[in-house]
């Protein structure tokens, strides 16, 4: 068995067997899909209810991806460090890069599972999406960017916040606050001007708008996020955050003092 | 060629010197115990040997090469419980087998044998969160029993175990010793060190004495120790007992105190009377052979194992 496979297997089991991880990454966003679908669409005209529910489902899917990357990943890293597993691993003839790949693959599978669950519940609740296969392909690409950016932030948190609870709470806090002020959980149009600028720079909210624009419609994105400059900016920032996270993780978490 | 060789090994954290020019030579097949109190530098020394930390200056060789190159032959059990509580015992060992490059079928076979060896075969499919402290430690020791590992480093493996679990655990270590694997065990518990072929006493980053347990006791000059169990332990009792002890120092233990004196027969009745006079009745008073903890205390006037 390769190091990547066993690390993947260990990490995915740890994600799937922890009730708190399951609740906050899958249960909590689903709960908001349910609340959002039936509370915030009550008086809306029938023809836009399904769109609104679609936008809510996408927002909560993005929130689930953020929680997975920004809270579960650092929690997992901090937990392995706190209980001495990283010390044990450093004494073994293994590669930090393979450990990283195993963890990220597990996170990718777990994130996909949570994203699919949230969208599926949204669909059952009446959310509808309208897209061509091309648009769907682009949307998947932007989902991947959210995963990449969240993972990069998660690696930074996991590297610098040493204790498990601290790492998880920081991740959750950052997820909730950044989602709230960047238009993931509030409509872009209602944000003050300064936060509208932030929403365009923050790669997660930018990608969220792109997915919403593609799958639900331009009215729900608040602006046209599919300009070349906006897409380029989102890709560059997502990849940069990921690269910084990866370098930091491999340099500091596995550093011999 | 030594299993472990260090020359003038020094480790500093900022201005703090944790290890001071440590020279250690451990032969292949030796069971070496490094004993010292908390903060003496023993864990730092073990982690440098295990290639987890780097020395500031000095030389370290494991089987003639630097630790990084000898990783394939080193099995290290750090002080912390590193096994995943969410996984089963078997899953934990399969993870480590995979990290060491075993194929799935090889890993299954070898993990079965290891679980049997550490007495956890019946509990293999239970989650580690349901294991007792002793079971968890045995599982973690199993991670260093993969066949080609020749140097086993165990950092405080018996800390926190109850006496029965400690006995079982030490029995298992004894079996490993018979297999001629080189073992470096770090401890602050004297009884654990009694099994060793050689014991190194470490204090403030320096190895202050090194020999087999019996020779260490002989060299310390300690003949007999009076072990006193008292219901009361305080400064007054310690002062009274100190009057009968060498250099007026007594060693505090879980149950009471240990007094170091050359003339046991003369001192014992006086101790009983003196304790009575201050209203402290000894529940048990006996003459015992010196322990390695007594030797450490004699040499440093420090308690190797803090009384809880």
Contacts between the chains, C-beta under 8 A, distances in Angstrom:
chain1	res1	chain2	res2	distance
A	1	B	94	7.9
A	1	B	97	7.3
A	1	B	98	3.6
A	1	B	102	6.8
A	1	B	103	6.5
A	1	B	104	5.4
A	1	B	107	6.2
A	2	B	98	7.2
A	3	B	98	6.8
A	3	B	99	5.5
A	3	B	101	8.0
A	5	B	98	6.7
A	6	B	94	7.2
A	6	B	95	5.1
A	6	B	97	7.9
A	6	B	98	3.0
A	6	B	99	6.0
A	7	B	95	7.8
A	7	B	99	7.8
A	9	B	95	7.3
A	9	B	98	7.8
A	10	B	84	6.6
A	10	B	87	6.6
A	10	B	91	7.4
A	10	B	95	4.8
A	13	B	86	6.8
A	13	B	87	6.0
A	13	B	91	6.9
A	14	B	84	6.3
A	14	B	86	5.1
A	14	B	87	7.2
A	17	B	86	4.8
A	17	B	87	8.0
A	18	B	86	6.4
A	82	B	80	7.8
A	83	B	80	5.5
A	83	B	81	6.0
A	83	B	82	5.4
A	83	B	84	8.0
A	84	B	78	4.4
A	84	B	79	7.0
A	84	B	80	3.0
A	84	B	81	7.0
A	84	B	82	4.0
A	85	B	82	4.4
A	85	B	84	7.4
A	87	B	47	7.2
A	87	B	52	5.5
A	87	B	76	8.0
A	87	B	78	4.6
A	87	B	80	7.2
A	87	B	82	7.1
A	88	B	76	6.5
A	88	B	77	7.6
A	88	B	78	5.7
A	88	B	82	4.6
A	88	B	143	7.4
A	89	B	99	7.5
A	90	B	51	7.2
A	90	B	52	4.8
A	91	B	47	8.0
A	91	B	50	4.3
A	91	B	51	5.6
A	91	B	52	5.2
A	91	B	71	6.7
A	91	B	74	6.1
A	91	B	76	3.9
A	91	B	78	7.8
A	91	B	153	8.0
A	92	B	71	6.3
A	92	B	76	7.9
A	92	B	99	6.0
A	92	B	100	7.3
A	93	B	71	4.2
A	93	B	72	4.9
A	93	B	100	7.8
A	94	B	99	5.3
A	256	B	51	7.8
A	256	B	52	6.7
A	256	B	53	5.9
A	256	B	54	4.9
A	257	B	13	7.9
A	257	B	53	5.5
A	257	B	54	6.8
